[in-house]
Amino acid sequence: MKKVLFAFILLWFQVNIAFAGDNSHKQEPLKPRNKYEQKILKQGRSDIVSNLRKHNFKAEAFIRALKHTMLGIKLYNQGDYGDSIFIFKRSWRIFPSPAILYWIAKSNLKFGKVVEAHKKFADFLNQAKNWKVTTIKEYLLIDAKKQFKKLEKNLASLKLQTDIKGAEIAVNGIILRNDSNKAVKTPIEKKIWLKPGYNRIVVTKKGFVTHSIIIKNAEKGKIYTRKAKLLTPRELIRKSQLFKKAQLDRQKIEKMKKTAEMKLLKERLANYQKLKKRQKNFRWGGYGTMALSGVFLAGGVVLEILSHKYYQDIESAAPGTQWSQIENDYDKYQKYSNLAKYYFLAGGVLALGGAVLTYFGFRKIKFPNKKETKSKIAIIPRLSVNQGSILFSLSF
């Protein structure tokens, strides 16, 4: 029982020195306002009560934080560093003494969380400068500075550049936070401290795809520089290899399509030129056919005149003339009359054919890829490279 009491008194003395400060500055006796102030005054620490009142802290919070801190130091001395971190953090939320940050840093250091320990030592040294409620013992400051410098040499650091403002950063699953416990937003000018070895940095923002940076083997004391470029889902798809391949395939198809179209266009132009040449041939063929029809018609006229002459000779023969005398004239009449009919028929057919060929020769040829029906019933000349024909089209 005496050993337990002695250990408790020793622990109270350690906490009282580290957390509350020096009691050498005794002030005038104060009247307690509540039972918590009364407990503090019984320990002869009227300076603490005075400072608590001056800086608007409650004595109840001080006592509760002191109890948690005592429990945290006990767990720390037993080697239960994970539990001591939890208790110290709870104590600091109740009463934000910088001395508690020191113990949080020490626990993290023992627990192997060197980056968190480095941050807490930095927070302790910064806040201890302006802390006036309790006295921070000098040995705590000396030890914290020593541990801080040692950790800086044993840690790596990262300078992160981002193109998007307002993104959050997580290092090894822990979101970076400032002294107000708010998440740090990009752009960030300060170094990001990394533990030696493997580190994963994640940059996130709503509406953008998460960007990860992996440093596989961070070296002690080395400064790394990385750039995080956040992309929207659509931008990421465009940057993906699959999209690039699809784009290249699409471009190849478009190129092949244009090549095929140009080839087809050249073929159509060549066919068009051939059709124009054939149309010219039709035109001259029409002229020749119509000229030939004129020759046949003229021959028919001549033959008709000759047949008519022999017919008149037969008609003008004297009555009682023998058939043998006029038989020769009759045969010539029949011969020339029949030949005239054939000549007229051939001349008419040739004239019609010449007219049709001339019509085709002067008819406007449209470009092959344009199709147009001007009327419900249409006669369309079909002119190709190897043949010509007439197509009767009836549309309903």
Buried (B, 14 or more C-beta within 10 A) or exposed (E): EEEEEEEEEEBEEBBBBBBBBBBEEEEEEBEBEEEBBEBBBEEEBBBBBBBBBEEEBBBBBBBBBBBBBBBBBBBBEEEBBEBBBBBBBBBBEBBBBBBBBBBBBBBBBBBEBBBBBBBBBBBBBEBBEEBEBBBBBEEBBEBBEEBBEBBBEEBBBBBBEBEBEEBBBBBEEEEBEEEEEEEBBBEBEEBBBBBBEEBBBBBBBEEBBEBEBEBEEBEEEEEBEBEBEBBEEEEBEEEEEEEEEEEEEEEEEEEEEEEEEEEEEEEEEEBBEBBEEBBEBBBEBBBEBBEBBBEBBEBBBBBBEBBBBBBEBBEEEEEEEEEEEBEEBBEBBEBBBEBBBEBBEBBBEBBEBBBBBBBBBEBEEEEBEEEEEEEEEEEEBEBEEEEBEEEEEEEE
